[in-house]
Amino acid sequence: MKTVVICGSRRFKKEIREFGSKLIKAGIVVFSPYLHEGKDEWDKLSLQYKKFVALGLTHNHFYKIRMADVVFVYNKDGYAGVSTALSLGMLLLLGSQFTPYRIKMKNFAD
């Protein structure tokens, strides 16, 4: 069974979740990013805990990249932020090959 990890910005949270749901319905195992907003909760954390949480989330995402058969970067309108750049850097460190594709999201997995 194929596995996919989805990378992308929280600004596209809705679209990423919809895309992940379509893949799951198609029988694909999906490793989705954590897209929790939690701004009020985040603001209450000390700087030390913020660093710890960010490190853990990054490590978890890199683990998903290593485990997945396919890495899908959701970069609507060509946007790729810091997290997406880190994900692509991880692919390079792993020696993975990647090929950019453009797909029409409305027609994918329908």
C-alpha positions, -999 to +999 in steps of 0.1 A: +000+000+000+013+034-009+018+061+017+018+099+013+030+126+035+015+161+028+037+192+033+023+227+032+015+259+050-011+262+077-026+290+056-039+262+034-052+241+062-087+236+048-074+226+013-047+202+028-073+185+050-097+181+021-070+167-001-059+143+026-095+131+031-098+124-007-066+103-006-078+083+024-111+076+006-090+063-023-073+038+000-040+056+005-024+059+039-018+096+046+006+112+070-009+146+074+008+176+090-003+189+124-023+220+115-035+229+149-039+267+153-040+269+191-029+306+192-042+312+227-026+280+240+007+288+222+009+323+237+007+309+272+038+287+267+072+298+279+099+303+252+116+271+264+084+250+258+077+267+225+112+256+213+106+221+226+072+218+209+085+232+176+114+208+177+091+178+183+067+187+155+096+192+131+112+158+141+078+141+137+073+156+103+108+146+091+100+110+104+069+110+082+089+121+052+114+092+058+085+067+061+063+079+032+065+065-004+055+099-018+059+134-005+032+158-017+039+195-013+008+216-014+019+250-026-011+269-038-002+298-061+035+288-058+037+296-021+063+277-002+071+289+033+099+280+058+084+247+068+080+236+032+116+246+024+127+225+054+107+196+040+124+199+006+158+202+023+150+169+042+143+152+009+177+164-004+195+152+027+178+118+023+191+117-013+155+114-026+146+122-061+116+145-066+097+156-096+074+186-096+039+181-109+010+205-113-024+189-108-059+203-107-070+198-072-107+200-081-104+169-103-079+149-082-092+117-065-129+124-074 
